[in-house]
Amino acid sequence: MTDPLAQPYQRIVEDVRDQIRLGRLRPDDKLPSTRELATRYGVAHGTVQRALTELRASGLIYSHQGKGSFVRQVPPDEPETTSELQELREQVSVLAARLERVEQAVFQKT
C-alpha cells in the first residue's frame, strides 16, 4: 500500500514493487515509458527517472538504452522478502528523518 506522505518518486517505487510482488509485472515485462509513467502519476519526468534509478539500485528492474526498463528476473536463491526488507529500511529512514525534525523543533523551543 502506498504511503500518502511518501515523496512522489517513492510512491512510484512502492507501486512498481507491489505490482512485481503481486505478479502483475513479471520478469522481463517492459515497464511503461517515462512519459507514460509521468502522465499516470502526474509527476515530472525527473521524478520518474529518480524512481527508476531507485528500482534499478534495488535490483528490481534493468534498463536498456533506447529500449526501456524491464522487470529483472529474481534469482531463485533470493528470498522474496528482500523487497519487503528494502521497504522496511526505507520506512525506517523516513521515520528517522521525521524524528529528527521533531527533536529539532523541541530543542528550539527549550
C-alpha positions in Angstrom: 0.0 0.0 0.0 1.4 3.4 -0.9 2.1 5.8 1.9 0.2 9.1 1.2 3.0 11.0 2.9 5.8 9.5 0.7 7.6 11.6 -1.8 6.2 11.2 -5.3 9.1 9.1 -6.6 8.7 6.8 -3.6 5.0 6.3 -4.4 6.1 5.1 -7.9 8.7 2.8 -6.4 6.2 1.3 -4.0 3.6 0.8 -6.7 6.0 -0.9 -9.0 7.3 -3.1 -6.2 3.7 -4.1 -5.3 2.9 -4.9 -8.9 6.0 -7.1 -9.1 5.2 -8.8 -5.7 1.6 -9.4 -6.7 2.7 -10.9 -10.1 1.1 -8.1 -12.2 4.5 -7.4 -13.5 6.5 -10.5 -14.3 10.2 -11.0 -15.1 11.2 -9.3 -18.4 7.9 -7.4 -18.6 8.5 -3.9 -20.1 7.6 -1.0 -17.8 5.6 1.8 -19.3 7.7 4.6 -20.8 9.0 7.5 -18.7 6.4 9.8 -20.4 3.6 7.3 -19.7 4.6 6.9 -16.0 4.9 10.7 -15.6 1.3 11.1 -17.0 -0.1 8.2 -15.0 1.3 9.6 -11.7 1.0 13.3 -12.5 4.7 14.0 -11.9 7.6 15.4 -13.8 10.0 13.4 -16.0 12.8 13.8 -13.4 10.6 12.3 -10.7 10.1 9.2 -12.8 13.8 9.0 -13.5 14.5 9.1 -9.8 12.0 6.3 -9.2 13.6 4.1 -12.0 17.1 4.8 -10.5 15.8 3.6 -7.1 14.3 0.5 -8.7 17.5 -0.3 -10.6 19.6 0.2 -7.4 17.3 -2.3 -5.5 17.7 -4.8 -8.3 14.1 -5.0 -9.3 14.5 -3.6 -12.8 17.1 -3.2 -15.5 17.2 -0.8 -18.4 18.4 -0.9 -22.0 19.3 2.5 -23.6 16.6 3.2 -26.2 14.5 0.2 -25.4 13.2 0.9 -21.9 13.1 -0.6 -18.4 12.2 -4.2 -17.7 11.4 -6.3 -14.6 14.5 -8.2 -13.5 14.4 -12.0 -13.1 14.7 -12.6 -9.3 17.3 -15.3 -8.7 15.7 -18.5 -7.2 18.0 -18.4 -4.2 17.0 -14.9 -3.3 14.1 -14.8 -0.8 11.0 -12.9 -1.8 11.3 -10.9 1.4 14.2 -8.9 0.1 11.9 -6.3 -1.3 10.0 -6.3 1.9 13.2 -5.7 3.9 14.1 -2.8 1.5 10.7 -1.3 2.0 11.1 -1.5 5.8 14.5 0.1 5.5 13.0 3.0 3.6 10.2 3.4 6.1 12.7 3.4 9.0 14.7 6.1 7.1 11.6 8.2 6.6 10.7 7.8 10.3 14.2 8.7 11.4 14.0 11.9 9.3 10.7 12.8 10.9 12.0 12.1 14.4 15.0 14.3 13.7 12.7 17.2 12.6 10.6 16.7 15.8 13.6 16.7 18.0 15.0 19.8 16.3 11.6 21.6 16.9 11.5 20.6 20.5 15.1 21.7 21.2 14.5 25.0 19.5 11.6 25.7 21.9 13.7 25.0 25.0 
